[in-house]
Amino acid sequence: IAAAIISVLLLGPRVDVTHRAMELMGDAGMAVVWVGEDGVRQYAYGRSLNHSSILLQAQAKLVSNTRTRLAVARKMYQMRFPGMDVSRLTMQQLRGKEGARIRRVYQDQSQKTGVAWSRREYKVDDFESSTPINQALTAAHQALYGLSYSVIVALGASAGLGFIHTGHDLSFVYDFSDLYKADYSIPIAFEMVKEYGKDDIATHTRHAMRDAFKDGKLIEKMVKDLKYLLNVKDLGEVHAVMNLWDNRKGLQEFGVQYHE
């Protein structure tokens, strides 16, 4: 594998990689992501595709100030309510409106597909105990989380610095993936139960999500949305220039021997 000309390498099940190979990938600046079958899930990653910290710095700055954090959170809700002005709504009001919206999405998909729906329920440690529709929803949401995680870390942002969710190492993944559930994971889950019932529903759902990601060019949309949310237009060069920080003089040249 010509590591120097590859941006991202996705390692799926049954792949063995030597320590020396990983060392060479790191030296060449290649991003490596360990994924599930067909790239549906994301388990771990090594180094981001974008070596500039501009997105991470923007995210940290925005999330560390109450005013700017609220502004980004409102942006996320505004994307879900395009015809509504949410600029004056509190977080509690926004959560209430989002809850009502998602309940309507579930009910609409139930009526459209004929799949019975009551409520979202599942056990983290007992997947098989859920109803077929809840199993499908779990599998679909996990696939969406995986893609969101991959995009976030590939561009050099932090999965843990959430604006709505907080306190978890995947807080921003949950923030980000919630933007797409109504258009991807929820309708696909209902369609899969309609078509396959309870027959290997998790596998069918993951494959359908994979196809939807590809056909809908979701990765491209996620990249644009991520830059929009964090107010970053240019991610900078892949091999970013490092500087030294100075509170008075601004950025200073790196690799220079300074004197008093």
N, C-alpha and C positions, 0 to 999 in steps of 0.2 A: 504494500500500500504506500503510495507516494504521500506521506504525511504532510509535506510542506505545501501541497496544493489542495488539500481537503480542509474545509472549514469545520464541519461537524461529523463525527463518526458515531452512529447509533449502534450499540451493542445489544443484541437480543438474546433470548434463551439459547443455551447450548453453545455459547461462544466462550472460548478460552483465550486469554491474553497473557502473555508473559510480562514479567516485571520490566524487562528491557524494552519491550514494545511500548509500554505505557510511558517509560522514561523518554523515549524518542518522540512520542506524541506531544508530551509536555514541552520538550525543547523546541518542537516545531510550531508550537502555539495552536495545536489542534484541540478543539473542544470535544469532549467525549461524554456521551450520555448513555447510561445503562437503562434500557427500556424493556417492556414486556413484548409479547408476541405482536408482530406487525407494528411495533412502535406505539401501541395504544397507551401503555402505562409508562411512567417515568419513576425510576427507583433511586437513582443517584447520578451525579454528574461530576466531571473533573474539568475545571477551568471554563469560564464563559467564552462564548464566541467573540464577544466584544471586549477587548482588553482595556478599553477606556472605562473609567469609573464615573463618567458624567451622569449616567442614568441613576446609578446608586446614590451619588451625591445629591441629585435632585430629589430623589425619593426620600432620603434621610432628612433633608431640609424641610420638605413639605409636611412630613409626618410629625416633625418635632415642634411644630407651631400649631396651636389650636385653630387659629383662623384659617391657615392654609390647608390644614388637615380636613377641616369641615368643607372647604371649597372643593377639594378633590372628591370627598365623599358625595357631595351634591352633584358633581360631574357624573359620577357613576350612576346615581339615581336618575339624573337627567337623561342619560343614554337609554334608560329603560322607560322613561315617560317623555318621549320627544315632543308631545303636544302640550306639555304642562310646564308652567314656571315653578320650579322647586326652590328658587333662590331664597325664599323667606321661610321655608319649612324647617322645623327642628328635626333632629335625628330621630326622635320618637315618632313624629308624624311621618317621616320618610319610611321608617321600618313598618309602620302600620299600612301605608299605601303599597309597599312592596309585598307584604304578606297577602293583602287582598288581591293583588295582581297575580301572584303565583297560584293562589287558590282558584282564580278564574281560569288560569292556564290548564291546571289539572282537570277542572270540570269540563272545559271546552274539549280537551283531548279525549276525555272519557266519552263524551257525547259523540264525537267525531268517529271514534274507533269502536264504540260499543263495549269497551273494556270497563268493568265495574271499578269504581274508585270510592274510597271512604277517607283515608288519610295516609300520610307518610309515616311508616313505622318499620323499623329494622333493628337487628341486634348485630353489633360490630363483630362479635365473636361467633355468630351463628347465622351465616348467610342463608342456609337452606330453610330456616324457620319462617322466613318472610313469604308473603304472597308473591305470585309470579310478577305482578306489576311492580312491587317494591323491590324485588330482585333485579328487574330490568332497570329500574331507576338508579339503584346502587351501582350497577355495572356501568351505566351510561355516565353518571356523574363522576365516577372514578376515572373513566377515560378522558373526560373533559378536564378534570383536575390535572391529569398527567400531561396533557398538551399545554395547559396554562403554565404549569411548572416548568416545562421545557422551554417555552418562549421567554418566561421571566428570567431564568438563570442564563439562557443563551445570550441574552442582551446585557447581562451584567447587573440586573436589579436584584433586590433581596426578596426572597419568598416570605420572610418573616415580618417585614415592616408593613403591616396592613393599615388601612385607613378606616375601615368599618369593623372588620374582625381584628382582634388583638390578643396578644398573649400566647400565641402558638407559632411554631416555626414555619407553618404554612399559611399564616393569616392572609397574606397578600394573594396567595393562590386562590383562597376561597373568595376574597373580594373580586378578583379578576374573573374567575370562572362563572360567578353569578350573573355576569353580563350576558352570557350565552346560553344559559339553561333553557330558557323559554323557546329558543329557536333550534336547539340541537338536542340536548339530552332528554328533555321531557317528551317532546313529540316522538322521538325515535324509540324511546322505551315503550310507549303505548302502541306504536306500530308493530314492534317486535312481538309483544304479547298477543296482539290481534292476529298476527300471521303464524306464530309458532306455539302459542299457549305457554305451557311450562316446559317444553322440550328444549333442553340445553339453552335456556334463555340468556344466560350470561354470555356465552360464546357468540350467539347470534347478535346480541346487542353490541358487543365490542367491535365485531366486524362491521356492523352498520354505522357505528360512530366513526370508525376508521375511514370508511368510504365517504361519509358526510364531510369529514375534515378535509379530505382531498378535493371532493367535488365543489365544496363551498368556499375553497381557498381561505379557510379559517385562519391559518397561520399568518397569512399576509394581513388579514384584518386585525388580528391580535397585535401584530407589531405596530401598526398604525395607531390602534387604540391605546396601547401602552405609552407610546411617545406623547399622544394627546393628553392622557391623564397626568403625566408627570411634567408637562410643559417643556418637552425636549424635542426640538426639530431635527437636530443633527447628532447622531450618536458618536461622531468623531471617528478618527482612524482606528482600524483594528489594532494596530500596534501603537498605542497611545504614548505620547511624550510625558515622561514623569518630571514633576517639578517639586520644589521645596516650598512649603507654606510659610508665609511671614505675615503677621497681623498688621504690620505697618507698611511694608513695601510691596505687598502682594506676592504673586508667584515668583520664585527665584529659580535660577538655573540649577539643574541637578548634575552631579558628577564633577563639581568644581570644588577645589580646596579653598575654603574661606578663612579669612584672618580677622582678628579682633580690630 
